C-alpha cells in the first residue's frame, strides 16, 4: 500500500490573533508548518507528502520547507488552498501521484503529532479499514445547555474527542468529496460516514493537541522543547 499525507494549513487562524496564518506562527524558532512537516517527512510509513497553504503564502511555505530537513528527503510540493477546508483538502488530493492508495489528512495546527500515532493510523489502513480516526477520552465534565440555564450532566463515558491525522483509502475519500457538493465540510471522517463508510477509531495522543488560541502556544513551546 502506497500511503501519502495531505497537510492542511490553509486556514487564517483568526482566533490565534498572531497577524499571520496559523501555520506560519513560530514556536521554538520554527513555524508550526515546519514542525508538522518534519514529522510526516521523517515517517517511514509514508512515501509522499503534499502541503496546502493559503494562495498568497505558497512562496513562503516553499522557502521554509526548503530548509535542510532532519531526513535526506526533498521538500514536499506546496499547493494553494481554497476558500473552505473541504476545497483545500480536495486540492491536496488532486496533487497526489496517481499510484497513491491511501491518504492521511492532517491539520498543521496539530504540529506535534508523534510518529507512533501516524503509524497507528497507517497500520489500521493496511489491516483493511477504509477510514480511520484517532480519538482521545474526554476529560472535562460536560453539561448540556438550555435556554433557561444549565441542563443535565452528559455522560462522558461514551464520548471521545477526534484528532488528526485521519486516514482513508484514497478512492473512498475522493468519492466522499465528490458527493458533498456544497464544500462546507470541516471533517473528512464525517464526509465518508455520510457516504455510508464505517470509520475505525485508533488511540490518539495528547501531543496531537490543536493550537487554536494564544494559551495553546505556551503548551506548544513546552512540547517543542521536549521532543
DAKA-V808678 format. One record per residue. N is the residue number from 1. RES is the residue in one small letter. BURIAL is + if it has 24 or more other C-alpha atoms within 12 Angstrom, else -. D_FIRST is the distance of its C-alpha to the first C-alpha in Angstrom with 2 decimals. Layout:
BEGIN
n->N res->RES burial->BURIAL d_first->D_FIRST
n->N res->RES burial->BURIAL d_first->D_FIRST
END
This chain:
BEGIN
n->1 res->x burial->- d_first->0.00
n->2 res->x burial->+ d_first->3.79
n->3 res->x burial->+ d_first->6.20
n->4 res->x burial->+ d_first->9.89
n->5 res->x burial->+ d_first->13.15
n->6 res->x burial->+ d_first->16.30
n->7 res->x burial->+ d_first->19.38
n->8 res->x burial->+ d_first->22.25
n->9 res->x burial->+ d_first->25.65
n->10 res->x burial->+ d_first->27.75
n->11 res->x burial->+ d_first->30.21
n->12 res->x burial->+ d_first->33.81
n->13 res->x burial->+ d_first->34.11
n->14 res->x burial->- d_first->37.67
n->15 res->x burial->- d_first->38.14
n->16 res->x burial->- d_first->37.62
n->17 res->x burial->- d_first->40.50
n->18 res->x burial->- d_first->39.52
n->19 res->x burial->- d_first->40.53
n->20 res->x burial->+ d_first->37.08
n->21 res->x burial->+ d_first->33.73
n->22 res->x burial->+ d_first->32.23
n->23 res->x burial->+ d_first->29.40
n->24 res->x burial->+ d_first->32.17
n->25 res->x burial->+ d_first->34.22
n->26 res->x burial->+ d_first->34.63
n->27 res->x burial->+ d_first->34.17
n->28 res->x burial->- d_first->35.32
n->29 res->x burial->- d_first->35.78
n->30 res->x burial->- d_first->32.25
n->31 res->x burial->+ d_first->30.99
n->32 res->x burial->+ d_first->28.65
n->33 res->x burial->+ d_first->26.30
n->34 res->x burial->+ d_first->26.34
n->35 res->x burial->+ d_first->25.89
n->36 res->x burial->+ d_first->22.82
n->37 res->x burial->+ d_first->21.21
n->38 res->x burial->+ d_first->21.84
n->39 res->x burial->+ d_first->19.89
n->40 res->x burial->+ d_first->16.68
n->41 res->x burial->+ d_first->17.21
n->42 res->x burial->+ d_first->17.77
n->43 res->x burial->+ d_first->14.71
n->44 res->x burial->- d_first->12.60
n->45 res->x burial->+ d_first->9.76
n->46 res->x burial->+ d_first->9.64
n->47 res->x burial->+ d_first->9.87
n->48 res->x burial->+ d_first->12.19
n->49 res->x burial->+ d_first->14.98
n->50 res->x burial->+ d_first->17.48
n->51 res->x burial->+ d_first->20.82
n->52 res->x burial->+ d_first->23.13
n->53 res->x burial->+ d_first->26.83
n->54 res->x burial->+ d_first->30.21
n->55 res->x burial->+ d_first->31.19
n->56 res->x burial->- d_first->34.16
n->57 res->x burial->+ d_first->32.20
n->58 res->x burial->+ d_first->29.57
n->59 res->x burial->- d_first->31.70
n->60 res->x burial->+ d_first->32.25
n->61 res->x burial->+ d_first->28.58
n->62 res->x burial->+ d_first->27.84
n->63 res->x burial->- d_first->30.77
n->64 res->x burial->+ d_first->29.62
n->65 res->x burial->+ d_first->26.04
n->66 res->x burial->- d_first->27.53
n->67 res->x burial->- d_first->29.22
n->68 res->x burial->- d_first->28.21
n->69 res->x burial->- d_first->25.15
n->70 res->x burial->- d_first->24.87
n->71 res->x burial->- d_first->21.99
n->72 res->x burial->- d_first->22.38
n->73 res->x burial->- d_first->20.04
n->74 res->x burial->- d_first->21.32
n->75 res->x burial->+ d_first->22.12
n->76 res->x burial->+ d_first->19.77
n->77 res->x burial->+ d_first->20.99
n->78 res->x burial->+ d_first->23.39
n->79 res->x burial->+ d_first->23.87
n->80 res->x burial->+ d_first->27.05
n->81 res->x burial->+ d_first->26.73
n->82 res->x burial->+ d_first->28.67
n->83 res->x burial->- d_first->31.52
n->84 res->x burial->+ d_first->29.44
n->85 res->x burial->+ d_first->26.34
n->86 res->x burial->+ d_first->24.71
n->87 res->x burial->+ d_first->25.58
n->88 res->x burial->+ d_first->24.26
n->89 res->x burial->+ d_first->20.81
n->90 res->x burial->+ d_first->20.88
n->91 res->x burial->+ d_first->21.84
n->92 res->x burial->+ d_first->19.00
n->93 res->x burial->+ d_first->16.51
n->94 res->x burial->+ d_first->18.48
n->95 res->x burial->+ d_first->18.13
n->96 res->x burial->+ d_first->14.35
n->97 res->x burial->- d_first->13.28
n->98 res->x burial->- d_first->12.81
n->99 res->x burial->- d_first->9.40
n->100 res->x burial->+ d_first->7.81
n->101 res->x burial->+ d_first->5.94
n->102 res->x burial->+ d_first->7.18
n->103 res->x burial->+ d_first->10.30
n->104 res->x burial->+ d_first->12.71
n->105 res->x burial->+ d_first->16.32
n->106 res->x burial->+ d_first->18.84
n->107 res->x burial->+ d_first->22.62
n->108 res->x burial->+ d_first->24.03
n->109 res->x burial->+ d_first->27.03
n->110 res->x burial->+ d_first->25.08
n->111 res->x burial->+ d_first->25.11
n->112 res->x burial->+ d_first->25.16
n->113 res->x burial->+ d_first->22.05
n->114 res->x burial->+ d_first->21.41
n->115 res->x burial->+ d_first->18.38
n->116 res->x burial->+ d_first->18.34
n->117 res->x burial->+ d_first->17.96
n->118 res->x burial->+ d_first->14.94
n->119 res->x burial->+ d_first->13.42
n->120 res->x burial->+ d_first->14.63
n->121 res->x burial->+ d_first->13.08
n->122 res->x burial->+ d_first->9.51
n->123 res->x burial->+ d_first->10.39
n->124 res->x burial->+ d_first->11.78
n->125 res->x burial->+ d_first->8.83
n->126 res->x burial->- d_first->6.95
n->127 res->x burial->- d_first->10.43
n->128 res->x burial->- d_first->10.60
n->129 res->x burial->+ d_first->12.34
n->130 res->x burial->+ d_first->12.57
n->131 res->x burial->+ d_first->14.42
n->132 res->x burial->+ d_first->15.23
n->133 res->x burial->+ d_first->18.28
n->134 res->x burial->+ d_first->19.96
n->135 res->x burial->+ d_first->23.62
n->136 res->x burial->+ d_first->26.78
n->137 res->x burial->- d_first->30.10
n->138 res->x burial->- d_first->32.94
n->139 res->x burial->- d_first->35.73
n->140 res->x burial->- d_first->38.50
n->141 res->x burial->- d_first->41.01
n->142 res->x burial->- d_first->40.45
n->143 res->x burial->- d_first->43.28
n->144 res->x burial->- d_first->43.44
n->145 res->x burial->- d_first->45.66
n->146 res->x burial->- d_first->48.43
n->147 res->x burial->- d_first->50.87
n->148 res->x burial->- d_first->53.61
n->149 res->x burial->- d_first->51.74
n->150 res->x burial->- d_first->49.22
n->151 res->x burial->- d_first->47.95
n->152 res->x burial->- d_first->46.85
n->153 res->x burial->- d_first->44.39
n->154 res->x burial->- d_first->40.85
n->155 res->x burial->- d_first->39.28
n->156 res->x burial->- d_first->36.37
n->157 res->x burial->- d_first->35.14
n->158 res->x burial->- d_first->32.85
n->159 res->x burial->- d_first->31.75
n->160 res->x burial->- d_first->28.93
n->161 res->x burial->+ d_first->28.13
n->162 res->x burial->+ d_first->24.72
n->163 res->x burial->+ d_first->22.98
n->164 res->x burial->+ d_first->20.06
n->165 res->x burial->+ d_first->17.26
n->166 res->x burial->+ d_first->16.34
n->167 res->x burial->+ d_first->12.73
n->168 res->x burial->+ d_first->11.85
n->169 res->x burial->+ d_first->9.78
n->170 res->x burial->+ d_first->10.89
n->171 res->x burial->- d_first->13.02
n->172 res->x burial->+ d_first->14.68
n->173 res->x burial->+ d_first->15.72
n->174 res->x burial->+ d_first->16.94
n->175 res->x burial->- d_first->18.94
n->176 res->x burial->+ d_first->20.42
n->177 res->x burial->+ d_first->21.54
n->178 res->x burial->- d_first->23.06
n->179 res->x burial->- d_first->24.96
n->180 res->x burial->+ d_first->26.42
n->181 res->x burial->- d_first->28.96
n->182 res->x burial->- d_first->31.09
n->183 res->x burial->- d_first->28.51
n->184 res->x burial->- d_first->29.94
n->185 res->x burial->+ d_first->27.11
n->186 res->x burial->- d_first->26.74
n->187 res->x burial->+ d_first->23.85
n->188 res->x burial->+ d_first->20.55
n->189 res->x burial->+ d_first->20.27
n->190 res->x burial->+ d_first->23.72
n->191 res->x burial->+ d_first->22.68
n->192 res->x burial->+ d_first->20.04
n->193 res->x burial->+ d_first->22.54
n->194 res->x burial->- d_first->25.16
n->195 res->x burial->- d_first->23.10
n->196 res->x burial->- d_first->23.10
n->197 res->x burial->- d_first->19.60
n->198 res->x burial->- d_first->19.88
n->199 res->x burial->+ d_first->18.77
n->200 res->x burial->+ d_first->17.97
n->201 res->x burial->+ d_first->19.79
n->202 res->x burial->+ d_first->19.01
n->203 res->x burial->+ d_first->21.73
n->204 res->x burial->+ d_first->22.34
n->205 res->x burial->+ d_first->24.40
n->206 res->x burial->+ d_first->27.86
n->207 res->x burial->+ d_first->26.88
n->208 res->x burial->+ d_first->24.73
n->209 res->x burial->+ d_first->28.02
n->210 res->x burial->+ d_first->28.68
n->211 res->x burial->+ d_first->31.33
n->212 res->x burial->+ d_first->33.56
n->213 res->x burial->- d_first->37.21
n->214 res->x burial->- d_first->39.18
n->215 res->x burial->- d_first->39.42
n->216 res->x burial->+ d_first->35.64
n->217 res->x burial->+ d_first->36.05
n->218 res->x burial->- d_first->38.20
n->219 res->x burial->+ d_first->35.48
n->220 res->x burial->+ d_first->32.98
n->221 res->x burial->+ d_first->35.39
n->222 res->x burial->- d_first->35.56
n->223 res->x burial->+ d_first->31.81
n->224 res->x burial->+ d_first->31.33
n->225 res->x burial->- d_first->33.99
n->226 res->x burial->- d_first->32.72
n->227 res->x burial->- d_first->29.09
END
